[in-house]
Amino acid sequence: MFKSLVTGGAGFIGSHIVDKLLFNGHKVICLDNEFADNDQFYWNQSAQNVKGDIRDSTLLNSLLEGVDYVFHCAAESRIGPAIENPLNTFDINIMGTANLLQCSREAGVKRLIFSSTSSAYGLNKVPNVESQPEDCLNPYSVSKVSAEKICTLYTQLYGLQTIIFRYFNVYGERAPKKGQYCPVIGIFLRQRAAGQSLTIVGDGKQRRDFVYVGDVANANFLAATTIIPNHMFGQVYNVGQGYNISINDIAKLISDDHIYIPSREGEAFENLADNTKLKTTFSWKPTITVQQWINNQS
Ligand SMILES: NC(=O)c1ccc[n+]([C@@H]2O[C@H](COP(=O)([O-])OP(=O)(O)OC[C@H]3O[C@@H](n4cnc5c(N)ncnc54)[C@H](O)[C@@H]3O)[C@@H](O)[C@H]2O)c1
């Protein structure tokens, strides 16, 4: 049994990581300040639940005692709000991550897995490979790429084992459905349930790599538990399905009733993960496609 801290553990992805760790018999501390504009927070009552902020080092120092693994999901996690409030985004996503790394280092944490984003690739050609240069189109991706670099620095300079995961478009149970900035599948399902037309942004031809949240939680679990050579720490790994689909095709799977709304600034046209590195390093494989998952939703 090991002990973990999951930051942002009451949010969409973090709560699945908490559940996965508890299911496997491990001890979990869940830290979340309920900052996100989510419909709901998911506090698993079998975890030690703490409502607090990753920028509070006194709190972190007390929580990190005896912690083996840190799963760092807490963030301003949406592009739209980050464009509206860049300084707050930099403070949470960069300074918050730096604070967590420093406290983890001081506490002797074994490994830290950082939730970063495929939006680091911006307008790069697909498939997106980890060796591509970053192309940050908005404050959110700047903040995440900056935090990635701090993770790598903590590995190289201080020997803290970090793993940087660039998630593509994560979907599944508990995906936020509230507001215009929540992930697209959540918006479409909410609109269908309310009997409304689905609102497709732009011409709907933009293509996204959708990856299931349970598979993302599993990638985090494998990242903590797999023995890998030292030089594989401090590196970026794509967490995506390795297949992409247009938003028009996603909409068609959910409803025939669509309208088009203006496109948004700061978003890439297409993403597609080359997930070879993740698969070969951690023996990860996806278990479900987005089409199968949507077809199972009533
Ligand atoms: N959902 C996706 O498709 C996706 C894609 C790429 C990257 N990510 C990244 O994965 C992580 C999890 O994303 P998510 O979709 O679950 O988002 P989410 O907003 O549901 O979860 C983030 C959680 O962090 C908490 N939080 C925010 N600021 C905090 C702070 N200062 N201290 C403590 N808690 C704080 C929020 O209250 C929220 O519960 C984020 O870092 C996000 O940037 C998500």
PDBQT file of the ligand as one rigid body, heavy atoms in Angstrom, charges set to zero:
ROOT
HETATM    1  N1  LIG A 301     -10.339  17.666 -19.239  1.00  0.00    +0.000 N 
HETATM    2  C1  LIG A 301      -9.480  17.680 -20.236  1.00  0.00    +0.000 C 
HETATM    3  O1  LIG A 301      -9.825  17.358 -21.383  1.00  0.00    +0.000 OA
HETATM    4  C2  LIG A 301      -8.032  18.075 -19.998  1.00  0.00    +0.000 A 
HETATM    5  C3  LIG A 301      -7.180  18.108 -21.106  1.00  0.00    +0.000 A 
HETATM    6  C4  LIG A 301      -5.855  18.469 -20.908  1.00  0.00    +0.000 A 
HETATM    7  C5  LIG A 301      -5.395  18.756 -19.629  1.00  0.00    +0.000 A 
HETATM    8  N2  LIG A 301      -6.235  18.722 -18.575  1.00  0.00    +0.000 N 
HETATM    9  C6  LIG A 301      -5.687  19.034 -17.260  1.00  0.00    +0.000 C 
HETATM   10  O2  LIG A 301      -6.037  17.991 -16.370  1.00  0.00    +0.000 OA
HETATM   11  C7  LIG A 301      -6.246  18.512 -15.055  1.00  0.00    +0.000 C 
HETATM   12  C8  LIG A 301      -7.627  18.114 -14.555  1.00  0.00    +0.000 C 
HETATM   13  O3  LIG A 301      -8.588  18.643 -15.463  1.00  0.00    +0.000 OA
HETATM   14  P1  LIG A 301     -10.147  18.469 -15.244  1.00  0.00    +0.000 P 
HETATM   15  O4  LIG A 301     -10.765  18.415 -16.575  1.00  0.00    +0.000 OA
HETATM   16  O5  LIG A 301     -10.392  17.406 -14.254  1.00  0.00    +0.000 OA
HETATM   17  O6  LIG A 301     -10.500  19.901 -14.625  1.00  0.00    +0.000 OA
HETATM   18  P2  LIG A 301     -11.359  20.281 -13.347  1.00  0.00    +0.000 P 
HETATM   19  O7  LIG A 301     -11.468  21.761 -13.393  1.00  0.00    +0.000 OA
HETATM   20  O8  LIG A 301     -12.593  19.448 -13.248  1.00  0.00    +0.000 OA
HETATM   21  O9  LIG A 301     -10.389  19.861 -12.144  1.00  0.00    +0.000 OA
HETATM   22  C9  LIG A 301      -9.419  20.711 -11.601  1.00  0.00    +0.000 C 
HETATM   23  C10 LIG A 301      -9.670  20.802 -10.099  1.00  0.00    +0.000 C 
HETATM   24  O10 LIG A 301      -8.660  21.613  -9.521  1.00  0.00    +0.000 OA
HETATM   25  C11 LIG A 301      -9.258  22.401  -8.506  1.00  0.00    +0.000 C 
HETATM   26  N3  LIG A 301      -8.403  23.581  -8.296  1.00  0.00    +0.000 N 
HETATM   27  C12 LIG A 301      -8.257  24.661  -9.103  1.00  0.00    +0.000 A 
HETATM   28  N4  LIG A 301      -7.374  25.527  -8.574  1.00  0.00    +0.000 NA
HETATM   29  C13 LIG A 301      -6.953  24.975  -7.399  1.00  0.00    +0.000 A 
HETATM   30  C14 LIG A 301      -6.049  25.395  -6.387  1.00  0.00    +0.000 A 
HETATM   31  N5  LIG A 301      -5.404  26.573  -6.499  1.00  0.00    +0.000 N 
HETATM   32  N6  LIG A 301      -5.858  24.598  -5.316  1.00  0.00    +0.000 NA
HETATM   33  C15 LIG A 301      -6.532  23.410  -5.193  1.00  0.00    +0.000 A 
HETATM   34  N7  LIG A 301      -7.407  22.966  -6.130  1.00  0.00    +0.000 NA
HETATM   35  C16 LIG A 301      -7.609  23.741  -7.209  1.00  0.00    +0.000 A 
HETATM   36  C17 LIG A 301     -10.637  22.744  -9.051  1.00  0.00    +0.000 C 
HETATM   37  O11 LIG A 301     -11.553  23.106  -8.035  1.00  0.00    +0.000 OA
HETATM   38  C18 LIG A 301     -11.021  21.448  -9.770  1.00  0.00    +0.000 C 
HETATM   39  O12 LIG A 301     -11.784  20.599  -8.928  1.00  0.00    +0.000 OA
HETATM   40  C19 LIG A 301      -6.056  20.013 -15.163  1.00  0.00    +0.000 C 
HETATM   41  O13 LIG A 301      -4.742  20.326 -14.770  1.00  0.00    +0.000 OA
HETATM   42  C20 LIG A 301      -6.252  20.299 -16.633  1.00  0.00    +0.000 C 
HETATM   43  O14 LIG A 301      -5.562  21.438 -17.048  1.00  0.00    +0.000 OA
HETATM   44  C21 LIG A 301      -7.554  18.394 -18.734  1.00  0.00    +0.000 A 
ENDROOT
TORSDOF 0
